[in-house]
Amino acid sequence: MEQRWADKIALITGANTGIGKYLVESLVSNGMKVVGIAPQVDKMKTLAEELKSKPGKLFPLQCDLSNQNDVMRVLEWTEKNLGTMDILINNAASNVDISLLSGELEDWKKMFDMNFLGLSYMTKEVLKLMKKKGIDNGIIANINDASWLKAPINSDRSISPAYVASKFALNFLMESLRSELAQLESNIKVMSINLGLVETEMTAQWLKENPRSALKPKDVSDSILFALQSPDSVLIKEMVISPMRETM
């Protein structure tokens, strides 16, 4: 990764497993200070020990994104101990197999609290902190799902309508944010990374029952790093990453 990111600070949600874990490893290996957050931090504490010899450092923090107090606690800790962050990677997501007819309102609320409302609140507060600290060349990278591109849903795998709805809402919100920042003549980048089928804890059982080509978390992480390293004058608004021969 380019030298310009040495000693810079990143905050990654859902940093304990899968794509988030590989992003942590790559950024820390390239000299970044990384605040990794997740509901449980045992795995991240182990990872922090494994990365001690690297030029950067991982700071594992517990955080439930659906809890505004948790989000503010993380950001207050970051401001007090590190200053601010140059990169926010919204990677955490929740998926429960429910539809409008089968799911309870509480199920939908939990999913939107994680995938949309919690993420939105984190992004808003990070942008406020960036402005306060004079960061005008930061990056907001949102890990989305390519399923929202399929309207109506046309997929050979079971996808929760509630999950797709939350991802569709996320895309529209970030398009609006990108426009708003442009009107303010801000140089903060807002990126949307849309993923096809990935080998994760959420898809492990389905892939076991329905073997097929799927993205490896490390390959996704490497592709995201490519986008993060784009020149300051270049904005990669959207990136779609899919397994070979996957039809969108």
N, C-alpha and C positions, 0 to 999 in steps of 0.2 A: 504494500500500500504506500502511497506517496508520503514523503517526509512531512508534508504540511499537516498531517493528522497526528504527529507525535505530540504527546502531552495534551491533546484535546480531550474533551469529555463527551461521552455518549450515555444515553439512558435507553435501555432495552427492556420492554415488557415481555413477559413470558420467556424469561432468559434461562430457565432451569433445564429445558429439554429441547430436542429437535433443532429446528432452524435457529432459535434464539441462542442455544448453547454454542452452536458453531460460529454464530456471529460474535459472541463474546470472545471465544478463543481467537478468532482472527483479529479483532480490534485490539485486544490486549497484547497479542503477539506483535502488533505493529505500533505499540507504544501508547495506546490510548488508555485513559482512565474510564472504566465502564461501570455505571451503576446498573446492576441487574436486578430486576424485580419479578416476584412471583408470589403466589399465595403461600407456598412452602419453599424454604430456602436451604434445606439440608443438602440437596444435590449441588447447589451453587456454592455452598461453603466448602464442599469437597473440591469442586472445580477451582475455587480461589486458591486453595492450597497447591493444586497441581500446576497452576499458572504463576506461582511465586517467582520463578526464575525468568519470566518474560519481562520485557521492558515496560509494559503497562501494568495495570492493576485492576482487579475486579472487586467491586464493593457490593456484596449481596444484601438486599433489603427485602423484608417481607412486605407485601402490599396486595390488598384486594382492590382491584380496579373499580369495582362497583361501590366502593366505600370512599366518599370524598375525603373523609378525615385521613384515611390511609394515604391517599394521593398527596394531600397537603403535607403530611408528615415526611414523605419521601422527598418532596421538593424543598421543604424547609431544611432537611438534613443536607441535601445536595448544595443548596445555597450557602449554608454555614460552613461546610467542610471543603467544597470544591469550587464554589463560585456560581457556575451555571452549567449548561450543557450546550455543545455545538451541534449535536445530532440527537434526535429522538427517533427511535425505531419502534413503532406500534406493532408488535408481533403477536401479543396474546389474543386468543380467541376461544370462544366456547361454542360447541355444537351439540344440540340435543335433537333427536329425531321426532319432531312434532310438526303438526300442520294446524291450520286454523280450526279445523273440525275436531281433531284429536287432542290438541294441546290445551292446557289450562292457561288462563291469562297470566298466572304467576310464572309459568314456564317461559312464556314469551318475554315477560319483564326481565327475568334473570339473564336471558340471552342478550337482550338489547342493553341491559346494564353493563355487560362485559364488552360486547362487540361494537357498541355505538356510543352510549352515553358516557361510560367510564373513559373510553378512548378520547371522546370529544373534550371531556373535562381536563384530562391530562394534557392534551394538545394545547388547549386554551391557556392553561396555567404555565406551561413551558414557554409558549410564545410571550407571555407577559414577563417571565423571568429573563428571556433573551433580550427583550426590549429594555428592561431595567438595567441589564449589564452591558448594553451596547453591542450585542451580537446581531449583525445584520446579514451574515452570510451562512446562517445555520441551515440545517436540513431536517425536514419532517418526512420520514419514510413510513408509509403505511402498507403493511403486508395484508393484502386483500385476497379474495378467492375469485378465480376466473368464472365461477358458476354464475355470478351476477350478470355476466355478459350474455348468458343464454336466456332470452326472454321470448316466449315462455320457456320454462326449464326443459331442456332436452338433453338428458344425460342417461347413461346406462348404469349409473350408480345411484344409490339412495341418497338424496340430498334434502335436508330439512327446509321447507319453505320459510320457516322463521329465520334460519341461518342465512339463506340467500337474501331475504328481505333486509336483514341487518347489514349485510355486505353491500347491497345496492344503496342503502341509505348512507353508508360510509363513503362510497364513491362520490355521490352527489354532494355531500358535505365538504369533501376535500376539493372538489372542483370549485365550489363556492369560495372556500378559503384561499385557494390559489388566485382566484380573481380579485378577492379583497386585498390580498397582499400586494398584487400588482398595481392596484389603484393607489395604494399607499407608497408605491415606489420602493418596496422592500425587496431585498435580494435573497430572502429566505426561500429555499426551495421546498416545494411540496410534491412528493413522489408517490405514485400508486403502483405497487408491485402485485400484479394479479397472477395467482398460482393455479396451475392445473393440479392433478392428483399427486399428492406427496405422501411418502412413507412417514407417518407420524403416529403418536399414540391414539389420536382420534380415528385414524383410518386402518390401524393394524388388523383389527378383527375382520373388517370388510375385505381387506386385501388377502387375508388368509383364506377366506371363503370364495373370493373372486380374483384369483391370481392374474395380474396384468402389469404392464409397464407403469412405473411410478417414479417421480422425482426423488432423488436422495436429498435429505436435508442439507448436507454439505454442499452439493451442487447448487442448490437454491441460495445458500449463504454466499457462495462465490459470485453468483450472478448479481446479488444485491450489492456486494462490495464494488463490483464493476460500475454500477449506477452511482454509488456514493463518490467514486473517484472521478466523475465527469468534471471537466473544467468549470470554473466559476461562471463562465459566460454561457454554459449549456445547461438546460433544464430537461431532464428526462421525465416528462409528465406521467407517462404510463409505460409499464413494461409487462408483457405477458410471458410467463415462463411455463412451458408445458413439456411433458415427456415426448420423445420422438413418436410421431404417428398418431398422437392424440388429436382427435377432431374437436374443435371448439364449438 
